Each structure stands twice: as C-alpha cells, then as structure tokens.
Amino acid sequence: MGIPYQLLETPAFVLDESLLRRNLELINRVQNEAGVKFILAFKGFSMWSAFPIVKEYVNGATASSLNEALLCFEEMGVKAHTYAAAFIPSEFDQIMDISSHITFNSIRQYETYKQKIENHPNHISCGIRVNPEWSDVKTELYNPASPSSRLGELYENFQGKLPDGIEGLHFHVLCESNSFALETVLENLEKRFGKFLKQIKWLNMGGGHLLTRSTYNVDHLIQVLLKFKQKHNLEIILEPGSAFAWETGDLVTRVLDIVDHRGVKTILIDASFTAHMPDTLEMPYNPTIVGARVAKEGETGVRIGGTSCLAGDFIGDYVFENEPEIGDLMIFKDMIHYTMVKTTTFNGVKHPDICIYRKDGIVELVKKFGYLDFKNRLS
C-alpha cells in the first residue's frame, strides 16, 4: 500500500506507525530477555504525539533540561531520569518535583544540590556521570570520552571514594554504535570504576545503542547485558534516542525551481537543510533520497538547494534515476530521529507539517505550523 505522498502538502515529516512499532518490539524483546530497562531519550526523539505508542512498550524517558522533564511528566505520565551538564539554580526545585532520578555531571554539582535533595519529601535517586575514557566516536569534536571532555567525571577526581548518597553511575560515550563497542566500554568502565560498581544500585549506559539497525547483533547485546548484570547485580538502564525512531519516516518535499550556473545544476526544494535538516550540514552527511544516489568522485551530479537565503543551504551531489522536474516530489529517508528535534524557524521558512501514517493506512496531520510559531519564538 505505502504512504500516499502525492496527497500530502509539502514539506512534511511523516512518521510510519508500523515502522515505529517494529523498533519498539525489538527494544521490548531486549528488555525482557536481558532483564534491563529501556527509556526514551527525548534529545533524539520527542515527537510527543507518538508517545501513546511508545508507552505500550517502555515506561520512562530521560530528560536533559527542565522542558524535557516537563514533557516527560505531562506526556509520558512518569517522572523523568534527568541529567544536565550543569543545572540552572532557579529551575532545580521544579526538576526535583518531576524527576525520579537525577544524574549530575560533576561531583561539585552534586554537592551543590545534595542538601536540597535530602530535604525533598520524595526520594530521588542520585547518580554521577563518569568518563570511561574510551569511545568508538572518531570525530574529536563529538567524542564525549576524551580526557579533557566536559562530560562526566574522571576516576581521579573521586579521590578513591564515591560521595555519600550516590546510588548510581551513568556513562554516555557511544553514538550509533554496535554491541561490541558497548562491550569495550564496559571493560574500560570496570578497569577505572570497578570498585564503585559494588557500591551502587543502578548503572545507566546512556544512549548510542543502535540496536534497531539491520546489521546490529542483538543476540550479542543481550549476552553482554546479561553477563554484566549478573556479575555486578545492578539495575541496568539504557536510554537510546535514535534506536527508537531509526528509519521510521521521511521528510517529503517538492521541487520549486532548477538553476544551472556555469555547469553546476541545483534543484531547489521547499525545505531548508539549515533549518529542517541541520545535521546534513553540521555532521556532515548526505541523506538518502528516494530515486537517487550520491555521485561518485569525478561524476557529474546535481546539488539540492534549500529555500533559505543562506548561501550554504545546499548539499550535493546526487545522480537521479530520473532527474526531477519542477513540481515533482523529493523524499528524504530516515528524517525522524534527531532531525525533527533540531529544526528551527530561521529565515521564517515554512516549517514542515508533522504527520503520522497510521497502521490502518490513514495519514493523520498532527501539527501544521504557521506565522505565530515563527513570531512567538522571539519578541
């Protein structure tokens, strides 16, 4: 049957419910067979109109700000596992009220808020983020495990002692990684923080576990988790974002114009890379386009240009099976995780609609953006 793209007003993000459920069923399988807990990382996927589906499989979410914690409390119906690189003092009382777990990025931050937490009427389980000093992330800019990283405490900063009141440890050093990378991280964690693993109740293994990618060895992941859990007798928490929404939907656009300047052809679409697909420029990477492939070295291709006035709002180069004409659709695959949460209203360009393709074949328009969404971001 398939999504009726031609009926959509563009641009539009379209989440496929059946594909989301496919991912959630796999995540739930790992939960059950490994005896661990998965929670959703909002930084990768916070499309709350889909939360009723997510809640059928997992019960919880991780927040990195007061706003995300509020979204968890209001739309997931549970208190958040909250972590921030540094907490804003004026927000902390409210964060305590809507958090079951709070993880601190530094010992100093924990000591700053320890008394407040102890005086709170509800028990809040506290943890500290640690740096195992190993990651498979190759790009230094995005590597959270370098010795100089601002994220997580190094072992020597503990001076051999876990602070009183700490019940858990947290690490997040992976990015779209496999189970073998996780296994190596855990080996490094044990070398550096092994003595603390005997003193805590839970270990949060962060995100970056791309178990819903087709090449991921899920059985190996289950073995790694079972072995570590049995060895250390800990509650294990994983909080991926990408894995939930991996390959679950598209950004549907339409060709507005085609320009050819001194042999460089650019197809302009009704969406913006800088505003709607910023990772394509920041990471950078070439998104998959239906009916096209990335041009090989020395091969003439066409650029795809966005609708903003930014000179660099384009990617390239692509070779199409049938080069599109003005008015044709252009569909970008796998645009639900991370892409949607990073969109902006730069230049006032039209923001894509948000839709869900339901398993009964109906396309539901969840959100349409307009002038007030642009205006109300500033004053």
Residue pairs with C-beta under 8 A, 6 or more apart in sequence:
1 361
3 14
3 16
3 250
3 357
3 363
4 363
5 14
5 252
5 329
5 331
6 329
7 363
8 14
8 252
8 353
8 355
8 363
9 353
10 252
10 253
10 254
10 270
10 271
10 329
10 352
11 251
11 252
11 253
11 254
11 269
11 270
11 271
11 276
11 350
11 352
11 353
12 251
12 252
12 352
12 353
12 354
12 355
13 249
13 250
13 251
13 252
13 335
13 336
13 339
13 340
13 352
13 353
13 354
13 355
14 249
14 250
14 251
14 252
14 355
14 356
14 357
14 363
15 47
15 50
15 245
15 248
15 249
15 336
15 354
15 355
15 356
15 357
16 248
16 249
16 357
17 50
17 53
17 356
17 357
17 358
17 359
18 357
18 359
19 247
19 248
19 249
20 50
20 53
20 54
20 244
20 245
20 248
21 53
21 359
22 212
23 212
23 243
23 244
23 245
23 246
23 248
24 53
24 54
24 56
24 57
24 58
24 244
25 57
26 211
26 212
26 218
27 38
27 57
27 58
27 211
27 212
27 243
27 244
28 38
28 57
28 58
29 218
30 36
30 38
30 211
30 218
30 221
30 222
30 225
31 37
31 38
31 58
33 222
33 226
34 221
34 222
34 225
34 226
34 229
34 236
35 225
35 226
35 229
35 236
36 225
36 229
36 236
36 237
36 238
37 58
37 60
37 235
37 236
37 237
37 238
38 58
38 237
38 238
38 239
38 240
39 58
39 59
39 60
39 61
39 62
39 81
39 237
39 238
39 239
40 54
40 58
40 60
40 61
40 62
40 76
40 239
40 241
40 244
41 61
41 62
41 207
41 239
41 240
41 241
42 61
42 62
42 63
42 64
42 68
42 71
42 72
42 241
42 341
43 64
43 68
43 241
43 338
43 341
44 207
44 240
44 241
44 242
44 244
44 245
44 337
44 338
44 341
45 241
45 242
45 244
45 245
45 336
45 337
45 338
45 340
45 341
46 68
46 71
46 340
46 341
47 245
47 336
47 340
47 354
48 71
48 75
49 354
49 356
49 366
49 367
50 356
51 75
51 76
54 76
54 244
55 76
55 77
59 78
60 72
60 76
60 78
60 80
60 81
61 68
61 71
61 72
61 76
61 78
61 80
61 81
61 239
62 80
62 81
62 82
62 83
62 239
63 69
63 71
63 72
63 80
63 81
63 82
63 83
63 99
64 82
64 83
64 84
65 84
66 88
66 91
66 94
66 95
68 80
68 82
69 80
69 82
69 95
69 98
69 99
70 94
70 98
72 78
72 79
72 80
72 98
73 79
73 80
73 98
78 100
79 98
79 99
79 100
80 98
80 99
80 100
80 101
81 99
81 100
81 101
81 103
81 204
81 237
81 239
82 95
82 99
82 101
82 102
82 103
83 102
83 103
83 104
83 105
83 129
83 170
84 105
85 105
85 150
85 151
86 105
86 106
86 109
87 95
87 104
87 109
87 113
92 113
92 116
93 116
95 102
96 102
96 116
96 117
96 120
96 122
96 124
97 122
99 124
100 124
100 125
101 124
101 125
101 126
101 127
101 168
101 202
101 204
102 113
102 117
102 124
102 125
102 126
102 127
103 126
103 127
103 128
103 129
103 168
103 170
103 204
104 110
104 113
104 126
104 127
104 128
104 129
105 128
105 129
105 150
105 151
105 152
105 153
106 128
106 153
106 157
107 128
107 153
107 157
107 158
107 163
110 126
110 128
110 163
110 165
110 166
111 163
114 126
114 163
114 165
117 124
117 126
117 165
118 165
125 167
125 168
125 201
125 202
126 165
126 166
126 167
126 168
127 166
127 167
127 168
127 169
127 170
127 200
127 202
127 204
128 153
128 163
128 166
128 168
128 169
128 170
129 151
129 152
129 153
129 169
129 170
129 171
129 172
130 152
130 153
130 154
130 155
130 169
130 170
130 171
130 189
130 192
130 193
131 144
131 145
131 147
131 149
131 151
131 152
131 153
131 154
131 171
131 173
132 145
132 171
132 173
132 185
132 188
132 189
132 192
132 193
133 145
133 146
133 147
133 154
133 188
133 192
134 145
134 173
134 184
134 185
134 188
135 143
135 144
135 145
135 173
135 174
135 175
135 181
135 185
136 174
136 175
136 177
136 181
136 184
137 143
137 144
137 145
137 173
137 174
137 175
140 146
142 175
143 149
144 151
144 152
144 172
144 173
145 152
145 173
147 154
151 172
152 170
152 171
152 172
155 192
155 193
158 196
162 196
162 199
162 200
166 200
167 200
167 201
167 202
168 200
168 201
168 202
168 203
168 204
169 193
169 196
169 197
169 200
169 203
169 204
170 203
170 204
170 206
171 185
171 189
171 204
171 205
171 206
172 205
172 206
172 207
172 208
172 239
173 185
173 206
173 208
174 181
174 182
174 185
174 206
174 207
174 208
174 209
175 208
176 208
176 210
176 213
176 242
177 208
177 209
177 210
178 210
178 215
178 216
178 217
179 209
179 211
179 216
179 217
179 218
179 220
179 221
179 224
180 217
180 220
182 205
182 209
182 221
182 224
183 220
183 224
185 205
186 224
186 228
189 197
190 197
197 203
197 232
197 234
198 232
200 234
201 234
201 235
202 234
202 235
202 236
202 237
203 232
203 234
203 235
203 236
203 237
204 237
204 238
204 239
205 236
205 237
205 238
205 239
206 238
206 239
207 238
207 239
207 240
207 241
207 242
207 243
208 240
208 242
209 221
209 238
209 240
209 243
210 216
210 240
210 242
210 243
210 246
211 218
211 221
211 240
211 243
212 243
212 244
212 246
212 247
213 243
213 246
225 236
228 234
228 236
229 236
241 337
241 338
242 337
242 338
244 337
245 336
245 337
246 334
246 337
247 333
247 334
248 334
248 336
248 337
249 334
249 335
249 336
249 357
250 290
250 331
250 332
250 333
250 334
250 335
251 271
251 276
251 277
251 331
251 332
251 335
251 339
251 352
252 329
252 331
252 332
253 269
253 270
253 271
253 329
253 330
253 331
253 332
254 269
254 270
254 327
254 328
254 329
254 330
255 267
255 268
255 269
255 324
255 325
255 326
255 327
255 328
255 329
255 330
256 268
256 269
256 270
256 307
256 326
257 267
257 268
257 326
258 265
258 266
258 267
258 268
258 325
258 326
259 265
259 266
259 268
259 305
260 266
264 303
265 302
265 303
266 302
266 303
266 304
266 305
266 314
266 316
267 302
267 303
267 304
267 305
267 324
267 330
268 305
268 306
268 307
269 304
269 305
269 306
269 307
269 330
270 307
270 350
271 277
271 306
271 307
271 349
271 352
272 306
272 307
272 308
272 310
272 313
272 346
272 347
272 349
273 280
273 281
273 304
273 306
273 313
273 314
273 315
274 281
274 306
274 308
274 310
274 312
274 313
274 344
274 346
275 306
275 308
275 313
275 343
275 344
275 345
275 346
275 347
275 349
275 351
276 306
276 339
276 343
276 349
276 351
276 352
277 287
277 332
277 335
277 339
278 339
278 342
278 343
278 344
279 285
279 338
279 339
279 342
280 286
280 287
280 315
281 312
281 313
281 315
284 315
286 294
286 315
286 318
287 315
287 332
287 333
287 334
287 335
288 332
288 333
288 334
289 304
289 318
289 330
289 331
289 332
289 333
290 330
290 331
290 332
290 333
291 320
291 321
291 322
291 324
292 318
292 319
292 320
292 321
293 318
293 319
294 301
294 317
294 318
294 319
295 301
295 316
295 317
295 318
295 319
299 317
299 319
300 317
301 316
301 317
301 318
301 319
302 316
302 317
302 318
302 319
302 320
302 323
303 314
303 315
303 316
303 317
303 318
304 314
304 315
304 316
304 318
304 330
305 313
305 314
306 313
306 314
306 349
307 313
307 347
307 349
307 350
308 346
308 347
308 349
309 347
310 346
310 347
324 330
340 354
343 351
343 352
345 351
345 373
345 374
345 377
348 374
350 369
351 369
351 373
351 374
352 369
353 365
353 366
353 367
353 368
353 369
354 365
354 366
354 367
355 363
355 364
355 365
355 366
356 363
356 364
356 366
357 363
357 364
358 364
